[in-house]
């Protein structure tokens, strides 16, 4: 997921996406632990998406007027 895509979402949508990504990360870690994960790189991709969402949420909290544009 790209930052531009994240910025188009509302805060509620970002929080929902964050919840979904955390659930997916949990499932991937579980699969990795029992040896069923085919693509371990996906764990890192999900972690980066979570970090991107937190970054945009932080930017919105620090500069609410700038994000309205």
PDB file of N, CA, C and O in Angstrom:
ATOM      1  N   UNK A   1       0.846  -1.160   0.000  1.00  0.00           N
ATOM      2  CA  UNK A   1       0.000   0.000   0.000  1.00  0.00           C
ATOM      3  C   UNK A   1       0.903   1.237   0.000  1.00  0.00           C
ATOM      4  O   UNK A   1       1.861   1.322   0.769  1.00  0.00           O
ATOM      5  N   UNK A   2       0.586   2.172  -0.856  1.00  0.00           N
ATOM      6  CA  UNK A   2       1.392   3.376  -0.984  1.00  0.00           C
ATOM      7  C   UNK A   2       0.871   4.474  -0.064  1.00  0.00           C
ATOM      8  O   UNK A   2      -0.299   4.479   0.319  1.00  0.00           O
ATOM      9  N   UNK A   3       1.754   5.398   0.280  1.00  0.00           N
ATOM     10  CA  UNK A   3       1.397   6.499   1.169  1.00  0.00           C
ATOM     11  C   UNK A   3       0.286   7.351   0.555  1.00  0.00           C
ATOM     12  O   UNK A   3      -0.594   7.825   1.274  1.00  0.00           O
ATOM     13  N   UNK A   4       0.315   7.548  -0.741  1.00  0.00           N
ATOM     14  CA  UNK A   4      -0.732   8.336  -1.404  1.00  0.00           C
ATOM     15  C   UNK A   4      -2.098   7.696  -1.208  1.00  0.00           C
ATOM     16  O   UNK A   4      -3.097   8.387  -1.008  1.00  0.00           O
ATOM     17  N   UNK A   5      -2.129   6.369  -1.269  1.00  0.00           N
ATOM     18  CA  UNK A   5      -3.387   5.650  -1.057  1.00  0.00           C
ATOM     19  C   UNK A   5      -3.870   5.811   0.383  1.00  0.00           C
ATOM     20  O   UNK A   5      -5.065   5.969   0.634  1.00  0.00           O
ATOM     21  N   UNK A   6      -2.940   5.768   1.312  1.00  0.00           N
ATOM     22  CA  UNK A   6      -3.298   5.895   2.725  1.00  0.00           C
ATOM     23  C   UNK A   6      -3.834   7.288   3.011  1.00  0.00           C
ATOM     24  O   UNK A   6      -4.798   7.442   3.761  1.00  0.00           O
ATOM     25  N   UNK A   7      -3.219   8.297   2.424  1.00  0.00           N
ATOM     26  CA  UNK A   7      -3.637   9.676   2.683  1.00  0.00           C
ATOM     27  C   UNK A   7      -5.038   9.974   2.159  1.00  0.00           C
ATOM     28  O   UNK A   7      -5.675  10.922   2.619  1.00  0.00           O
ATOM     29  N   UNK A   8      -5.525   9.194   1.219  1.00  0.00           N
ATOM     30  CA  UNK A   8      -6.873   9.416   0.705  1.00  0.00           C
ATOM     31  C   UNK A   8      -7.946   8.858   1.645  1.00  0.00           C
ATOM     32  O   UNK A   8      -9.124   9.185   1.507  1.00  0.00           O
ATOM     33  N   UNK A   9      -7.537   8.017   2.600  1.00  0.00           N
ATOM     34  CA  UNK A   9      -8.475   7.411   3.536  1.00  0.00           C
ATOM     35  C   UNK A   9      -8.800   8.370   4.679  1.00  0.00           C
ATOM     36  O   UNK A   9      -7.992   9.232   5.025  1.00  0.00           O
ATOM     37  N   UNK A  10      -9.974   8.215   5.252  1.00  0.00           N
ATOM     38  CA  UNK A  10     -10.320   8.985   6.458  1.00  0.00           C
ATOM     39  C   UNK A  10      -9.627   8.328   7.656  1.00  0.00           C
ATOM     40  O   UNK A  10      -9.090   7.226   7.540  1.00  0.00           O
ATOM     41  N   UNK A  11      -9.643   9.000   8.790  1.00  0.00           N
ATOM     42  CA  UNK A  11      -9.006   8.449   9.989  1.00  0.00           C
ATOM     43  C   UNK A  11      -9.674   7.144  10.418  1.00  0.00           C
ATOM     44  O   UNK A  11      -8.994   6.205  10.831  1.00  0.00           O
ATOM     45  N   UNK A  12     -10.985   7.084  10.322  1.00  0.00           N
ATOM     46  CA  UNK A  12     -11.688   5.851  10.686  1.00  0.00           C
ATOM     47  C   UNK A  12     -11.312   4.704   9.763  1.00  0.00           C
ATOM     48  O   UNK A  12     -11.125   3.573  10.212  1.00  0.00           O
ATOM     49  N   UNK A  13     -11.203   4.996   8.480  1.00  0.00           N
ATOM     50  CA  UNK A  13     -10.794   3.962   7.515  1.00  0.00           C
ATOM     51  C   UNK A  13      -9.369   3.512   7.776  1.00  0.00           C
ATOM     52  O   UNK A  13      -9.052   2.330   7.647  1.00  0.00           O
ATOM     53  N   UNK A  14      -8.499   4.463   8.146  1.00  0.00           N
ATOM     54  CA  UNK A  14      -7.111   4.099   8.465  1.00  0.00           C
ATOM     55  C   UNK A  14      -7.057   3.196   9.688  1.00  0.00           C
ATOM     56  O   UNK A  14      -6.311   2.217   9.709  1.00  0.00           O
ATOM     57  N   UNK A  15      -7.839   3.519  10.693  1.00  0.00           N
ATOM     58  CA  UNK A  15      -7.856   2.694  11.904  1.00  0.00           C
ATOM     59  C   UNK A  15      -8.410   1.301  11.609  1.00  0.00           C
ATOM     60  O   UNK A  15      -7.927   0.313  12.161  1.00  0.00           O
ATOM     61  N   UNK A  16      -9.410   1.216  10.750  1.00  0.00           N
ATOM     62  CA  UNK A  16      -9.956  -0.093  10.367  1.00  0.00           C
ATOM     63  C   UNK A  16      -8.927  -0.895   9.582  1.00  0.00           C
ATOM     64  O   UNK A  16      -8.766  -2.096   9.801  1.00  0.00           O
ATOM     65  N   UNK A  17      -8.237  -0.231   8.671  1.00  0.00           N
ATOM     66  CA  UNK A  17      -7.190  -0.885   7.885  1.00  0.00           C
ATOM     67  C   UNK A  17      -6.066  -1.365   8.799  1.00  0.00           C
ATOM     68  O   UNK A  17      -5.506  -2.442   8.599  1.00  0.00           O
ATOM     69  N   UNK A  18      -5.744  -0.554   9.804  1.00  0.00           N
ATOM     70  CA  UNK A  18      -4.718  -0.917  10.769  1.00  0.00           C
ATOM     71  C   UNK A  18      -5.112  -2.176  11.539  1.00  0.00           C
ATOM     72  O   UNK A  18      -4.289  -3.066  11.754  1.00  0.00           O
ATOM     73  N   UNK A  19      -6.361  -2.240  11.946  1.00  0.00           N
ATOM     74  CA  UNK A  19      -6.858  -3.428  12.648  1.00  0.00           C
ATOM     75  C   UNK A  19      -6.776  -4.657  11.752  1.00  0.00           C
ATOM     76  O   UNK A  19      -6.354  -5.726  12.194  1.00  0.00           O
ATOM     77  N   UNK A  20      -7.178  -4.505  10.503  1.00  0.00           N
ATOM     78  CA  UNK A  20      -7.131  -5.629   9.560  1.00  0.00           C
ATOM     79  C   UNK A  20      -5.700  -6.097   9.332  1.00  0.00           C
ATOM     80  O   UNK A  20      -5.436  -7.299   9.290  1.00  0.00           O
ATOM     81  N   UNK A  21      -4.778  -5.154   9.185  1.00  0.00           N
ATOM     82  CA  UNK A  21      -3.379  -5.501   8.954  1.00  0.00           C
ATOM     83  C   UNK A  21      -2.769  -6.200  10.167  1.00  0.00           C
ATOM     84  O   UNK A  21      -1.977  -7.130  10.016  1.00  0.00           O
ATOM     85  N   UNK A  22      -3.134  -5.757  11.357  1.00  0.00           N
ATOM     86  CA  UNK A  22      -2.615  -6.400  12.569  1.00  0.00           C
ATOM     87  C   UNK A  22      -3.113  -7.839  12.672  1.00  0.00           C
ATOM     88  O   UNK A  22      -2.361  -8.730  13.067  1.00  0.00           O
ATOM     89  N   UNK A  23      -4.372  -8.067  12.318  1.00  0.00           N
ATOM     90  CA  UNK A  23      -4.906  -9.428  12.330  1.00  0.00           C
ATOM     91  C   UNK A  23      -4.180 -10.291  11.307  1.00  0.00           C
ATOM     92  O   UNK A  23      -3.833 -11.440  11.580  1.00  0.00           O
ATOM     93  N   UNK A  24      -3.957  -9.725  10.128  1.00  0.00           N
ATOM     94  CA  UNK A  24      -3.252 -10.469   9.087  1.00  0.00           C
ATOM     95  C   UNK A  24      -1.823 -10.779   9.509  1.00  0.00           C
ATOM     96  O   UNK A  24      -1.320 -11.873   9.255  1.00  0.00           O
ATOM     97  N   UNK A  25      -1.163  -9.809  10.160  1.00  0.00           N
ATOM     98  CA  UNK A  25       0.204 -10.034  10.642  1.00  0.00           C
ATOM     99  C   UNK A  25       0.232 -11.148  11.683  1.00  0.00           C
ATOM    100  O   UNK A  25       1.127 -11.992  11.665  1.00  0.00           O
ATOM    101  N   UNK A  26      -0.731 -11.154  12.577  1.00  0.00           N
ATOM    102  CA  UNK A  26      -0.815 -12.222  13.571  1.00  0.00           C
ATOM    103  C   UNK A  26      -0.938 -13.585  12.892  1.00  0.00           C
ATOM    104  O   UNK A  26      -0.240 -14.533  13.252  1.00  0.00           O
ATOM    105  N   UNK A  27      -1.833 -13.671  11.907  1.00  0.00           N
ATOM    106  CA  UNK A  27      -2.026 -14.937  11.203  1.00  0.00           C
ATOM    107  C   UNK A  27      -0.774 -15.365  10.454  1.00  0.00           C
ATOM    108  O   UNK A  27      -0.441 -16.550  10.426  1.00  0.00           O
ATOM    109  N   UNK A  28      -0.077 -14.405   9.845  1.00  0.00           N
ATOM    110  CA  UNK A  28       1.148 -14.742   9.124  1.00  0.00           C
ATOM    111  C   UNK A  28       2.233 -15.232  10.078  1.00  0.00           C
ATOM    112  O   UNK A  28       2.959 -16.176   9.767  1.00  0.00           O
ATOM    113  N   UNK A  29       2.341 -14.593  11.229  1.00  0.00           N
ATOM    114  CA  UNK A  29       3.337 -15.027  12.220  1.00  0.00           C
ATOM    115  C   UNK A  29       3.011 -16.423  12.729  1.00  0.00           C
ATOM    116  O   UNK A  29       3.906 -17.240  12.945  1.00  0.00           O
ATOM    117  N   UNK A  30       1.742 -16.684  12.917  1.00  0.00           N
ATOM    118  CA  UNK A  30       1.315 -18.012  13.357  1.00  0.00           C
ATOM    119  C   UNK A  30       1.672 -19.054  12.304  1.00  0.00           C
ATOM    120  O   UNK A  30       2.223 -20.106  12.631  1.00  0.00           O
ATOM    121  N   UNK A  31       1.363 -18.768  11.046  1.00  0.00           N
ATOM    122  CA  UNK A  31       1.690 -19.686   9.956  1.00  0.00           C
ATOM    123  C   UNK A  31       3.202 -19.898   9.859  1.00  0.00           C
ATOM    124  O   UNK A  31       3.668 -21.010   9.616  1.00  0.00           O
ATOM    125  N   UNK A  32       3.950 -18.827  10.050  1.00  0.00           N
ATOM    126  CA  UNK A  32       5.415 -18.929   9.997  1.00  0.00           C
ATOM    127  C   UNK A  32       5.928 -19.828  11.122  1.00  0.00           C
ATOM    128  O   UNK A  32       6.853 -20.617  10.930  1.00  0.00           O
ATOM    129  N   UNK A  33       5.321 -19.698  12.282  1.00  0.00           N
ATOM    130  CA  UNK A  33       5.737 -20.493  13.435  1.00  0.00           C
ATOM    131  C   UNK A  33       5.518 -21.978  13.252  1.00  0.00           C
ATOM    132  O   UNK A  33       6.302 -22.787  13.750  1.00  0.00           O
ATOM    133  N   UNK A  34       4.466 -22.349  12.546  1.00  0.00           N
ATOM    134  CA  UNK A  34       4.198 -23.775  12.349  1.00  0.00           C
ATOM    135  C   UNK A  34       4.698 -24.278  10.990  1.00  0.00           C
ATOM    136  O   UNK A  34       4.476 -25.431  10.619  1.00  0.00           O
ATOM    137  N   UNK A  35       5.374 -23.392  10.261  1.00  0.00           N
ATOM    138  CA  UNK A  35       6.013 -23.818   9.016  1.00  0.00           C
ATOM    139  C   UNK A  35       5.117 -23.869   7.804  1.00  0.00           C
ATOM    140  O   UNK A  35       5.453 -24.553   6.838  1.00  0.00           O
ATOM    141  N   UNK A  36       4.003 -23.187   7.806  1.00  0.00           N
ATOM    142  CA  UNK A  36       3.093 -23.223   6.669  1.00  0.00           C
ATOM    143  C   UNK A  36       3.167 -21.979   5.787  1.00  0.00           C
ATOM    144  O   UNK A  36       2.480 -21.912   4.767  1.00  0.00           O
ATOM    145  N   UNK A  37       3.973 -21.009   6.152  1.00  0.00           N
ATOM    146  CA  UNK A  37       4.039 -19.762   5.404  1.00  0.00           C
ATOM    147  C   UNK A  37       4.908 -19.945   4.169  1.00  0.00           C
ATOM    148  O   UNK A  37       6.077 -20.317   4.270  1.00  0.00           O
ATOM    149  N   UNK A  38       4.327 -19.681   3.000  1.00  0.00           N
ATOM    150  CA  UNK A  38       5.050 -19.856   1.751  1.00  0.00           C
ATOM    151  C   UNK A  38       5.917 -18.648   1.410  1.00  0.00           C
ATOM    152  O   UNK A  38       6.984 -18.797   0.813  1.00  0.00           O
ATOM    153  N   UNK A  39       5.459 -17.445   1.789  1.00  0.00           N
ATOM    154  CA  UNK A  39       6.184 -16.229   1.440  1.00  0.00           C
ATOM    155  C   UNK A  39       6.488 -15.415   2.708  1.00  0.00           C
ATOM    156  O   UNK A  39       5.680 -14.575   3.103  1.00  0.00           O
ATOM    157  N   UNK A  40       7.636 -15.653   3.347  1.00  0.00           N
ATOM    158  CA  UNK A  40       7.958 -14.943   4.578  1.00  0.00           C
ATOM    159  C   UNK A  40       8.154 -13.440   4.367  1.00  0.00           C
ATOM    160  O   UNK A  40       8.087 -12.675   5.329  1.00  0.00           O
ATOM    161  N   UNK A  41       8.388 -13.016   3.155  1.00  0.00           N
ATOM    162  CA  UNK A  41       8.573 -11.594   2.853  1.00  0.00           C
ATOM    163  C   UNK A  41       7.289 -10.811   3.124  1.00  0.00           C
ATOM    164  O   UNK A  41       7.333  -9.607   3.377  1.00  0.00           O
ATOM    165  N   UNK A  42       6.162 -11.488   3.071  1.00  0.00           N
ATOM    166  CA  UNK A  42       4.876 -10.812   3.281  1.00  0.00           C
ATOM    167  C   UNK A  42       4.778 -10.233   4.689  1.00  0.00           C
ATOM    168  O   UNK A  42       4.104  -9.222   4.888  1.00  0.00           O
ATOM    169  N   UNK A  43       5.434 -10.850   5.669  1.00  0.00           N
ATOM    170  CA  UNK A  43       5.427 -10.329   7.032  1.00  0.00           C
ATOM    171  C   UNK A  43       6.032  -8.933   7.051  1.00  0.00           C
ATOM    172  O   UNK A  43       5.470  -8.024   7.663  1.00  0.00           O
ATOM    173  N   UNK A  44       7.158  -8.752   6.396  1.00  0.00           N
ATOM    174  CA  UNK A  44       7.816  -7.442   6.347  1.00  0.00           C
ATOM    175  C   UNK A  44       6.959  -6.418   5.613  1.00  0.00           C
ATOM    176  O   UNK A  44       6.906  -5.255   6.014  1.00  0.00           O
ATOM    177  N   UNK A  45       6.295  -6.831   4.557  1.00  0.00           N
ATOM    178  CA  UNK A  45       5.445  -5.911   3.811  1.00  0.00           C
ATOM    179  C   UNK A  45       4.277  -5.417   4.666  1.00  0.00           C
ATOM    180  O   UNK A  45       3.926  -4.238   4.620  1.00  0.00           O
ATOM    181  N   UNK A  46       3.683  -6.309   5.436  1.00  0.00           N
ATOM    182  CA  UNK A  46       2.579  -5.933   6.312  1.00  0.00           C
ATOM    183  C   UNK A  46       3.085  -4.992   7.402  1.00  0.00           C
ATOM    184  O   UNK A  46       2.420  -4.011   7.733  1.00  0.00           O
ATOM    185  N   UNK A  47       4.260  -5.286   7.962  1.00  0.00           N
ATOM    186  CA  UNK A  47       4.830  -4.419   8.989  1.00  0.00           C
ATOM    187  C   UNK A  47       5.075  -3.013   8.451  1.00  0.00           C
ATOM    188  O   UNK A  47       4.828  -2.028   9.147  1.00  0.00           O
ATOM    189  N   UNK A  48       5.552  -2.918   7.234  1.00  0.00           N
ATOM    190  CA  UNK A  48       5.798  -1.612   6.627  1.00  0.00           C
ATOM    191  C   UNK A  48       4.502  -0.860   6.370  1.00  0.00           C
ATOM    192  O   UNK A  48       4.448   0.358   6.544  1.00  0.00           O
ATOM    193  N   UNK A  49       3.456  -1.571   5.958  1.00  0.00           N
ATOM    194  CA  UNK A  49       2.152  -0.930   5.759  1.00  0.00           C
ATOM    195  C   UNK A  49       1.610  -0.377   7.078  1.00  0.00           C
ATOM    196  O   UNK A  49       1.048   0.717   7.116  1.00  0.00           O
ATOM    197  N   UNK A  50       1.784  -1.142   8.157  1.00  0.00           N
ATOM    198  CA  UNK A  50       1.348  -0.681   9.472  1.00  0.00           C
ATOM    199  C   UNK A  50       2.115   0.577   9.860  1.00  0.00           C
ATOM    200  O   UNK A  50       1.525   1.535  10.360  1.00  0.00           O
ATOM    201  N   UNK A  51       3.418   0.580   9.635  1.00  0.00           N
ATOM    202  CA  UNK A  51       4.234   1.747   9.963  1.00  0.00           C
ATOM    203  C   UNK A  51       3.816   2.957   9.130  1.00  0.00           C
ATOM    204  O   UNK A  51       3.791   4.078   9.638  1.00  0.00           O
ATOM    205  N   UNK A  52       3.492   2.741   7.871  1.00  0.00           N
ATOM    206  CA  UNK A  52       3.049   3.851   7.012  1.00  0.00           C
ATOM    207  C   UNK A  52       1.757   4.468   7.543  1.00  0.00           C
ATOM    208  O   UNK A  52       1.611   5.690   7.561  1.00  0.00           O
ATOM    209  N   UNK A  53       0.835   3.635   7.969  1.00  0.00           N
ATOM    210  CA  UNK A  53      -0.426   4.147   8.499  1.00  0.00           C
ATOM    211  C   UNK A  53      -0.170   4.949   9.775  1.00  0.00           C
ATOM    212  O   UNK A  53      -0.733   6.030   9.949  1.00  0.00           O
ATOM    213  N   UNK A  54       0.675   4.428  10.666  1.00  0.00           N
ATOM    214  CA  UNK A  54       1.011   5.168  11.881  1.00  0.00           C
ATOM    215  C   UNK A  54       1.683   6.501  11.552  1.00  0.00           C
ATOM    216  O   UNK A  54       1.437   7.500  12.227  1.00  0.00           O
ATOM    217  N   UNK A  55       2.514   6.521  10.538  1.00  0.00           N
ATOM    218  CA  UNK A  55       3.183   7.757  10.141  1.00  0.00           C
ATOM    219  C   UNK A  55       2.170   8.793   9.666  1.00  0.00           C
ATOM    220  O   UNK A  55       2.235   9.952  10.074  1.00  0.00           O
ATOM    221  N   UNK A  56       1.249   8.393   8.821  1.00  0.00           N
ATOM    222  CA  UNK A  56       0.244   9.328   8.307  1.00  0.00           C
ATOM    223  C   UNK A  56      -0.676   9.793   9.432  1.00  0.00           C
ATOM    224  O   UNK A  56      -1.038  10.968   9.484  1.00  0.00           O
ATOM    225  N   UNK A  57      -1.059   8.887  10.335  1.00  0.00           N
ATOM    226  CA  UNK A  57      -1.889   9.288  11.471  1.00  0.00           C
ATOM    227  C   UNK A  57      -1.158  10.302  12.350  1.00  0.00           C
ATOM    228  O   UNK A  57      -1.764  11.251  12.848  1.00  0.00           O
ATOM    229  N   UNK A  58       0.134  10.097  12.535  1.00  0.00           N
ATOM    230  CA  UNK A  58       0.937  11.038  13.310  1.00  0.00           C
ATOM    231  C   UNK A  58       1.038  12.388  12.639  1.00  0.00           C
ATOM    232  O   UNK A  58       0.964  13.423  13.301  1.00  0.00           O
ATOM    233  N   UNK A  59       1.207  12.385  11.328  1.00  0.00           N
ATOM    234  CA  UNK A  59       1.251  13.642  10.575  1.00  0.00           C
ATOM    235  C   UNK A  59      -0.073  14.388  10.696  1.00  0.00           C
ATOM    236  O   UNK A  59      -0.097  15.610  10.843  1.00  0.00           O
ATOM    237  N   UNK A  60      -1.168  13.647  10.634  1.00  0.00           N
ATOM    238  CA  UNK A  60      -2.485  14.266  10.740  1.00  0.00           C
ATOM    239  C   UNK A  60      -2.702  14.855  12.131  1.00  0.00           C
ATOM    240  O   UNK A  60      -3.347  15.894  12.271  1.00  0.00           O
ATOM    241  N   UNK A  61      -2.175  14.206  13.146  1.00  0.00           N
ATOM    242  CA  UNK A  61      -2.335  14.697  14.505  1.00  0.00           C
ATOM    243  C   UNK A  61      -1.510  15.974  14.729  1.00  0.00           C
ATOM    244  O   UNK A  61      -1.940  16.876  15.447  1.00  0.00           O
ATOM    245  N   UNK A  62      -0.335  16.041  14.114  1.00  0.00           N
ATOM    246  CA  UNK A  62       0.528  17.213  14.291  1.00  0.00           C
ATOM    247  C   UNK A  62       0.101  18.391  13.442  1.00  0.00           C
ATOM    248  O   UNK A  62       0.269  19.537  13.859  1.00  0.00           O
ATOM    249  N   UNK A  63      -0.449  18.144  12.256  1.00  0.00           N
ATOM    250  CA  UNK A  63      -0.813  19.197  11.330  1.00  0.00           C
ATOM    251  C   UNK A  63      -2.229  18.987  10.777  1.00  0.00           C
ATOM    252  O   UNK A  63      -2.385  18.669   9.599  1.00  0.00           O
ATOM    253  N   UNK A  64      -3.242  19.159  11.597  1.00  0.00           N
ATOM    254  CA  UNK A  64      -4.606  18.887  11.105  1.00  0.00           C
ATOM    255  C   UNK A  64      -5.060  19.826   9.990  1.00  0.00           C
ATOM    256  O   UNK A  64      -5.813  19.411   9.109  1.00  0.00           O
ATOM    257  N   UNK A  65      -4.621  21.075  10.013  1.00  0.00           N
ATOM    258  CA  UNK A  65      -5.034  22.032   8.980  1.00  0.00           C
ATOM    259  C   UNK A  65      -4.399  21.702   7.638  1.00  0.00           C
ATOM    260  O   UNK A  65      -5.037  21.836   6.594  1.00  0.00           O
ATOM    261  N   UNK A  66      -3.168  21.279   7.665  1.00  0.00           N
ATOM    262  CA  UNK A  66      -2.449  20.980   6.418  1.00  0.00           C
ATOM    263  C   UNK A  66      -3.047  19.758   5.713  1.00  0.00           C
ATOM    264  O   UNK A  66      -3.027  19.694   4.483  1.00  0.00           O
ATOM    265  N   UNK A  67      -3.571  18.804   6.453  1.00  0.00           N
ATOM    266  CA  UNK A  67      -4.099  17.581   5.864  1.00  0.00           C
ATOM    267  C   UNK A  67      -5.492  17.764   5.283  1.00  0.00           C
ATOM    268  O   UNK A  67      -5.970  16.888   4.561  1.00  0.00           O
ATOM    269  N   UNK A  68      -6.154  18.874   5.575  1.00  0.00           N
ATOM    270  CA  UNK A  68      -7.488  19.094   5.030  1.00  0.00           C
ATOM    271  C   UNK A  68      -7.450  19.378   3.525  1.00  0.00           C
ATOM    272  O   UNK A  68      -8.441  19.150   2.830  1.00  0.00           O
ATOM    273  N   UNK A  69      -6.342  19.862   3.028  1.00  0.00           N
ATOM    274  CA  UNK A  69      -6.238  20.228   1.600  1.00  0.00           C
ATOM    275  C   UNK A  69      -6.248  19.056   0.705  1.00  0.00           C
ATOM    276  O   UNK A  69      -6.167  19.209  -0.514  1.00  0.00           O
TER     277      UNK A  69
END
